[in-house]
Amino acid sequence: MTKLEGRERRKLRIRKKITGTSERPRLSVFRSAKHIYAQVIDDTTGQTLVHVSTLSEVLKSELGESNKTEAARIVGRHIARLCKEKNISQVVFDRNGYLYHGRVVALAEGAREGELDF
């Protein structure tokens, strides 16, 4: 089994238990080698409500020369800010098969710093 197949298995195991509703949407994280992406999804309608990544034009000046972990924390704070604008205060965290370690933890802590509850 490759690393990707293992992540996909973990992802399916997690997604069996986690779903996003309109009252409590799902905060999904995707992590690549260079960037991190986060989106808030309402699974009942299948819509992405809010999304942000390290590639977002809004964050380019704020990210600067920060390392990947600090960039993930900034993305978490920004997604929390966008959620507040849309009156979303509670989410379900979906680590998407990644271990709750490093950049995934940094994004979660950044979202909590922005007063997003999960």
HELIX and SHEET records of a PDB file:
HELIX    1   1 LYS A    3  ARG A   15  1                                  13    
HELIX    2   2 GLU A   57  LEU A   59  5                                   3    
HELIX    3   3 LYS A   60  LEU A   63  1                                   4    
HELIX    4   4 LYS A   68  GLU A   85  1                                  18    
HELIX    5   5 ARG A  103  GLU A  113  1                                  11    
SHEET    1   A 4 GLN A  47  SER A  53  0                                        
SHEET    2   A 4 ILE A  36  ASP A  42 -1                                        
SHEET    3   A 4 ARG A  26  ARG A  31 -1                                        
SHEET    4   A 4 VAL A  92  ASP A  94  1                                        
END                                                                             
